[in-house]
Amino acid sequence: TTTYTVIKRLEERGILKKEDSVVTSLYSKEDVQISEINEVLEKKFDGSIPAFIAAFTKSKKLTEKERKEIIKLLGE
C-alpha cells in the first residue's frame, strides 16, 4: 500500500501517469537531471556556474577529450 500511495501522489502532482496498471513517467531522464543540477547549483553554489565547475574539476581529473568537449559546450 505504501508504493501505491506514493504512485498515487506522484500521479496527482502530474509526475507519473497510470493506465491499466502501467506506470509511466511524464518527465524524461534529461528533464530530471536538469532539475537536480539546478537545485544543487542554487543550494550549494548560490547559482554560480563557475564555482560549480571549479568544485567539480577539483574532485575529478578530466581527460583531454573531456576538456575539449567542455570548452566546445561553453563556446556554444
Secondary structure, DSSP 8 states (H G I E B T S, - for coil): -HHHHHHHHHHHTTSEEEETTEEEESS-HHHHHHHHHHHHHHHHHTT-HHHHHHHHHHHS---HHHHHHHHHHHH-
